[in-house]
Amino acid sequence: MAFDPEFAGDFNSAADQRRERRRNEDKKRMAYRRAIEDYRESQALQASFSDFPELLGQTDFHRSQRHY
């Protein structure tokens, strides 16, 4: 079987398309993963601050503490 340069070009372009599609899928997957990590970090930060409402500047907390 002889080498057909036209067929080789089709194969390379198909391989390039697969590579590009895979790269785009990876980008989407990583963006999704980063969004989940950011959400988890923000939830953890929110939980840690909710344990100390005085750090959030909640004046109601301070008023309620003065009434013995």
Backbone as a chain_set.jsonl record, in Angstrom:
{"seq": "MAFDPEFAGDFNSAADQRRERRRNEDKKRMAYRRAIEDYRESQALQASFSDFPELLGQTDFHRSQRHY", "coords": {"N": [[0.833, -1.153, 0.0], [0.64, 2.153, -0.87], [1.904, 5.341, 0.233], [-0.36, 7.855, 0.831], [-0.585, 11.179, 0.551], [-2.813, 12.853, 0.784], [-4.631, 11.458, 2.357], [-3.155, 11.33, 4.692], [-3.172, 13.991, 5.484], [-5.884, 14.33, 6.118], [-6.062, 12.607, 8.265], [-4.339, 13.843, 10.09], [-5.679, 16.277, 10.487], [-8.037, 15.359, 11.614], [-7.044, 14.23, 13.943], [-6.026, 16.531, 15.105], [-8.406, 17.895, 15.534], [-9.622, 16.218, 17.408], [-7.771, 16.491, 19.486], [-8.041, 19.233, 20.039], [-10.736, 19.319, 20.831], [-10.597, 17.72, 23.108], [-8.885, 19.295, 24.657], [-10.508, 21.553, 25.058], [-12.575, 20.349, 26.534], [-11.113, 19.637, 28.801], [-10.452, 22.193, 29.76], [-12.994, 23.168, 30.449], [-13.659, 21.308, 32.428], [-11.684, 21.83, 34.362], [-12.294, 24.479, 34.997], [-14.784, 24.122, 36.17], [-14.049, 22.544, 38.343], [-12.412, 24.376, 39.728], [-14.344, 26.277, 40.383], [-15.934, 24.825, 42.167], [-14.058, 24.387, 44.217], [-13.565, 27.052, 44.989], [-16.091, 27.718, 45.953], [-16.331, 25.938, 48.115], [-14.23, 26.868, 49.725], [-15.167, 29.45, 50.296], [-17.458, 28.808, 51.736], [-16.323, 27.551, 53.961], [-14.89, 29.682, 55.031], [-16.992, 31.427, 55.621], [-18.296, 29.896, 57.559], [-16.343, 29.864, 59.552], [-16.28, 32.557, 60.282], [-18.854, 32.919, 61.188], [-18.79, 31.785, 63.625], [-17.66, 33.739, 65.146], [-19.188, 36.377, 65.547], [-18.607, 39.007, 66.24], [-16.436, 39.733, 64.756], [-17.483, 40.252, 62.309], [-18.637, 42.672, 62.565], [-21.162, 43.0, 63.602], [-23.424, 44.903, 65.086], [-25.662, 44.395, 66.617], [-25.049, 42.118, 68.017], [-23.159, 43.058, 69.837], [-24.727, 44.837, 71.322], [-26.563, 43.094, 72.469], [-24.909, 41.713, 74.189], [-24.301, 43.536, 76.168], [-26.451, 43.711, 77.806], [-26.982, 42.467, 80.692]], "CA": [[0.0, 0.0, 0.0], [1.468, 3.349, -1.026], [1.592, 6.484, 1.085], [-1.24, 8.825, 0.185], [-0.475, 12.406, 1.353], [-4.122, 13.433, 1.054], [-5.182, 10.729, 3.49], [-2.378, 11.725, 5.869], [-3.67, 15.302, 5.888], [-7.175, 14.128, 6.767], [-5.817, 11.977, 9.553], [-3.771, 14.853, 10.988], [-6.695, 17.257, 10.859], [-8.957, 14.677, 12.53], [-6.332, 14.119, 15.212], [-5.984, 17.883, 15.652], [-9.751, 18.208, 16.024], [-9.804, 15.465, 18.652], [-6.923, 17.127, 20.484], [-8.659, 20.51, 20.39], [-11.957, 19.019, 21.584], [-10.156, 17.239, 24.421], [-8.341, 20.452, 25.365], [-11.66, 22.35, 25.495], [-13.233, 19.609, 27.615], [-10.266, 19.769, 29.986], [-10.607, 23.555, 30.262], [-14.299, 23.236, 31.117], [-13.58, 20.49, 33.635], [-10.866, 22.532, 35.347], [-13.051, 25.65, 35.444], [-15.806, 23.601, 37.069], [-13.366, 22.119, 39.567], [-12.016, 25.585, 40.449], [-15.559, 26.879, 40.935], [-16.303, 24.031, 43.345], [-13.083, 24.671, 45.267], [-13.825, 28.408, 45.473], [-17.326, 27.665, 46.742], [-16.031, 25.271, 49.393], [-13.418, 27.778, 50.53], [-16.019, 30.538, 50.785], [-18.325, 28.24, 52.769], [-15.5, 27.343, 55.152], [-14.613, 31.007, 55.579], [-18.25, 31.896, 56.2], [-18.526, 29.133, 58.788], [-15.409, 30.291, 60.586], [-16.672, 33.882, 60.763], [-20.125, 32.855, 61.902], [-18.464, 31.424, 65.004], [-17.222, 34.964, 65.807], [-19.955, 37.455, 64.904], [-18.007, 40.316, 66.5], [-15.505, 40.031, 63.672], [-18.251, 40.702, 61.159], [-19.115, 44.009, 62.831], [-22.59, 42.973, 63.881], [-23.642, 45.722, 66.269], [-26.698, 43.764, 67.429], [-24.372, 41.174, 68.899], [-22.553, 43.829, 70.913], [-25.818, 45.38, 72.149], [-27.143, 42.019, 73.259], [-23.947, 41.307, 75.195], [-24.25, 44.54, 77.233], [-27.619, 43.545, 78.664], [-26.682, 41.327, 81.558]], "C": [[0.896, 1.24, 0.0], [0.998, 4.444, -0.083], [0.769, 7.489, 0.303], [-1.236, 10.104, 1.027], [-1.827, 13.046, 1.659], [-4.769, 12.763, 2.272], [-4.459, 11.131, 4.775], [-2.84, 13.088, 6.375], [-4.999, 15.19, 6.6], [-6.997, 13.535, 8.163], [-5.28, 13.004, 10.547], [-4.821, 15.868, 11.412], [-7.716, 16.628, 11.815], [-8.321, 14.55, 13.911], [-6.251, 15.488, 15.884], [-7.345, 18.281, 16.225], [-10.029, 17.48, 17.333], [-9.011, 16.103, 19.788], [-7.542, 18.442, 20.971], [-9.933, 20.301, 21.217], [-11.6, 18.564, 23.003], [-9.628, 18.397, 25.267], [-9.486, 21.332, 25.89], [-12.418, 21.666, 26.623], [-12.436, 19.726, 28.909], [-10.388, 21.157, 30.597], [-11.923, 23.703, 31.013], [-14.271, 22.487, 32.44], [-12.793, 21.21, 34.729], [-11.572, 23.779, 35.861], [-14.123, 25.224, 36.438], [-15.186, 23.203, 38.405], [-12.931, 23.326, 40.404], [-13.223, 26.264, 41.087], [-16.006, 26.134, 42.187], [-15.353, 24.326, 44.496], [-13.293, 26.059, 45.848], [-15.067, 28.437, 46.357], [-17.062, 27.033, 48.106], [-15.203, 26.168, 50.298], [-14.268, 28.908, 51.097], [-16.965, 30.036, 51.872], [-17.548, 28.021, 54.06], [-15.185, 28.678, 55.822], [-15.857, 31.574, 56.256], [-18.534, 31.181, 57.52], [-17.586, 29.586, 59.897], [-15.762, 31.67, 61.122], [-17.997, 33.841, 61.513], [-19.925, 32.414, 63.349], [-18.077, 32.652, 65.826], [-17.933, 36.159, 65.19], [-19.37, 38.843, 65.163], [-16.997, 40.707, 65.42], [-16.217, 40.546, 62.428], [-18.801, 42.105, 61.366], [-20.608, 44.061, 63.079], [-22.834, 43.722, 65.185], [-24.717, 45.129, 67.16], [-26.095, 42.785, 68.432], [-23.8, 41.924, 70.103], [-23.624, 44.393, 71.852], [-26.401, 44.279, 73.04], [-26.196, 41.552, 74.356], [-23.899, 42.284, 76.356], [-25.426, 44.406, 78.193], [-27.415, 42.293, 79.504], [-27.92, 40.795, 82.148]], "O": [[1.818, 1.336, 0.81], [-0.157, 4.467, 0.343], [1.172, 7.921, -0.776], [-1.822, 10.122, 2.109], [-1.976, 13.711, 2.684], [-5.378, 13.43, 3.109], [-5.085, 11.256, 5.827], [-2.891, 13.309, 7.585], [-5.226, 15.885, 7.59], [-7.688, 13.912, 9.109], [-5.704, 13.039, 11.702], [-4.853, 16.277, 12.573], [-8.203, 17.298, 12.725], [-8.989, 14.742, 14.927], [-6.393, 15.589, 17.102], [-7.423, 18.924, 17.271], [-10.602, 18.054, 18.259], [-9.508, 16.241, 20.906], [-7.56, 18.721, 22.17], [-10.175, 21.021, 22.186], [-12.232, 18.98, 23.974], [-9.9, 18.464, 26.466], [-9.441, 21.8, 27.027], [-12.857, 22.325, 27.565], [-13.01, 19.894, 29.985], [-10.425, 21.292, 31.82], [-11.962, 24.295, 32.092], [-14.791, 22.966, 33.447], [-13.195, 21.198, 35.893], [-11.462, 24.105, 37.043], [-14.341, 25.901, 37.442], [-15.737, 23.494, 39.467], [-13.058, 23.316, 41.628], [-13.134, 26.769, 42.206], [-16.414, 26.76, 43.166], [-15.794, 24.496, 45.633], [-13.211, 26.239, 47.063], [-15.085, 29.105, 47.391], [-17.52, 27.54, 49.13], [-15.442, 26.226, 51.504], [-14.103, 29.283, 52.258], [-17.245, 30.759, 52.829], [-18.07, 28.281, 55.145], [-15.214, 28.781, 57.048], [-15.772, 32.138, 57.347], [-18.966, 31.808, 58.487], [-17.992, 29.68, 61.056], [-15.563, 31.932, 62.308], [-18.226, 34.668, 62.396], [-20.787, 32.642, 64.198], [-18.151, 32.625, 67.055], [-17.341, 36.882, 64.389], [-19.612, 39.764, 64.384], [-16.742, 41.892, 65.206], [-15.605, 41.207, 61.589], [-19.374, 42.68, 60.441], [-21.249, 45.072, 62.79], [-22.492, 43.233, 66.262], [-24.683, 45.348, 68.371], [-26.581, 42.648, 69.555], [-23.939, 41.482, 71.243], [-23.423, 44.415, 73.067], [-26.693, 44.507, 74.214], [-26.659, 41.036, 75.373], [-23.487, 41.895, 77.45], [-25.381, 44.951, 79.296], [-27.663, 41.181, 79.039], [-27.875, 39.83, 82.91]]}, "num_chains": 1, "name": "protein.A"}
